[in-house]
């Protein structure tokens, strides 16, 4: 009972820190949280957010460190996306104003939309066919923890540090491409550029095969795991799924413009100005 109370208290502390853009001491190590308990804190944080009026519009991958011995085949945890934190980039360009740039980073990724709700008995092929479009996105992450002592469990507790998700123009997936899209992504490349007063420079490049947590097969593994433990899928028709970061996140500052470009997949580049 005492441990449950501490989990609840930790969720409240994270919610308060995120609301005031403040920093708090990470507590997962002190509380001895494992992955399952970290997800319980996240579920409580989600309940608090919904109670405050947040509307759920999707889920996001929260990668688990491959060094974590308790990680189950490195399958990510699932975080939450809310209507108030999503930004549609008109003509694939957007401007966002942050109340604080303290420990704020940006991370490029793909976002898929669900045309229908997965069912418990779905095969992998059937599950993949339920995703009907894909878009390029830049997620803004805000770390609420002091110092560098936070753990992967702390990150799960804090909803993967999610702050905003800027989504570019979505492209419809053909029925044929849905079952081979993971292979297309594996051979695709992503470039992240920053433009500031010093000019433009490339700050990141990587191939799809370099990052495991953006594979839809991991989404299927999460679907199966949730069906087994909860009797229902965590995904729903009309919602979106943000995959893991294609490249390591980068620190941002006001006055910068960030540009993500993907090659090998027919998606337009995405530009986000930080004001």
C-alpha positions, 0 to 999 in steps of 0.5 A: 500500500505504501509503495502504491501511495508513492507511485501516485505521489510521483505521478502528481509530482511529475504532473506539477513539474510539467505544468510549471515547466519546473524541474524535480529530482528523479525518483525511479531509482530511489523507489526501485521501480521496474518497467511495469511499475513505471508504466503504472506511474504513467497510467496514473499521470494519464488519468490525471491529465484526462481529469484535467481535460486532456483528450487522448488522440493517440499513442507514442513509442517510449524506447527502452534502453537496450542495456536494461536487463529487464527489457523484454526484447527491447519492446518500447513502452507506450505513452500518450498523445493529447489533442492540445499537444499536437500541431498540424504543419500547414504546407509542411511548415510550422512555428511554435512558441515555447514558454521555456526552452529549459532542457527542451529537445527535438526528435524526428520520427514517423507518425502513422494513423489507424483506419480501423481498430485492431482486434485481439486475433489479428495476424501481423499482416492484418494488423499492418493493414489497419494503418492507412497513412504516414507522416513525417513529424518532429516531436518536442521533448521537455525533460522535467528532471534535474541532473543526469541521474534519471533512468529509463523508468523515469522517462516512462513515468514522464510520458517519454518527455512528450511536450509537442508533436508537429506533424507534416502532410500525411500520405496514404499508404497503398494496401501493398506498401502497408505490409512492406513499409518496415522494409522501405523504412529500413532502407530509407534515410533521415537528415536533420538540419538546423538553421540559425544566425550562424547559417545552416548545418546538418546535425544528424543523419541515419538509416531506418535500420539503425533504430528498432523502435520505429518498426510497426512490428514492435507496435504489433508486439505491444498490441499482443501484450496489451491484449493478453494483459488487459483483454483489449488493444491499446490502439483505436480507429482514428488515432495516431501512433508516433514511432520512436525517434529516427535520430538522437534528440537535439537541444533546441533554442529560440530563433532556430528553424529545424528541418527534417528530410527523409529519402527513400520514402515519399514524404515531404520535408518538414520545417519547424521554427522555434520562437 
